[in-house]
């Protein structure tokens, strides 16, 4: 996935991908693979700091407690997320 934009002479491009992670909770997490600011590719440490400061993840259980993300696929400009219902009885 690539997101890019410009404003007032500044340009940025962010390239990354999503993964499903289950620890510490089920989440669709965005990982920055490449970060370019005004034509200069920034180092890994900057990308890591950006991921830590701005959480671009999606946490399904925070919206509906019994839904879990199981798969994320980007194809032809479309992000598809598969969700699973986890209905458990208390018996």
N, C-alpha and C positions, 0 to 999 in steps of 0.2 A: 504494500500500500504506500503510495506517495502522496504527500500533502505539500503544496507549495503556495506561496503568496508573497506579495510585496506591498509596501506602504511607505510613502514619504522617502523614497530612495533606498529603503532597506529591503532585502530579499532573503527569504528563508525557504528551505526545502527539507522535509523530514521524510525519510524512507524507513519503513519498518514492517513488522509482522505481528500477528496475534498468536498466542498459545493458550491452551487450557491448563490451568494449574489448580491443584486441589489442596495445597498447603500454603498458608494456614487455613484458607477457605477456598471453596470453589470460585474461580474467577476466570474471566477472559482478559488476559494481560497483554498490553501493547509493549513491544520491544523495539527500540530505536536502533536500526541498523546503520543508518547514515544520516548525518546532520550537516547541512551546508548553509552557511551564513555569508551573504554577499560574495558568493563564488568560492569561499574558502571552506573546505571540509574540516569540521571540528573533531578533536580527538575523542577516543573512547571514554575518557574520564568525564568529559563534558556531557556526552550522551547518557552516561550512567547517572550523573547528577541530575540531569533533566528528568529522567525516568523516576528517580527518587522523589524529586520535588513536585512533579505534576503527575498524579496517578491517572492514567488514561484507561484504567481497567473498568470492567463491567462485572458487577457482583449480583448474579441472578437471585440468590437467596435473600438479599436485602430488599428486593421488590416482592417476591413471592417465596416464602420459606420452603416450599416443596418442589422447586424447580432447580435443576442443575445443568450447567453447560457441559456438553460432552465433546463437541467438535467445532472448529472454526476453519472455514475454507474461504480463500479469496480467489475468485475466478471471474475474468472478464469485467473487472471493475466493480464487482459485487461481493460484499462480505456476507457469508451465510453462516449462521450459528445454529447448531442443533442443540435442542434442550430436551431434558428428560424429566418426567414427573416422578417424584419420589414420595409416593403416598405410603406411609407406614402406619400400621395399626398399633395401638398401645396395649394390646392384650398379651 
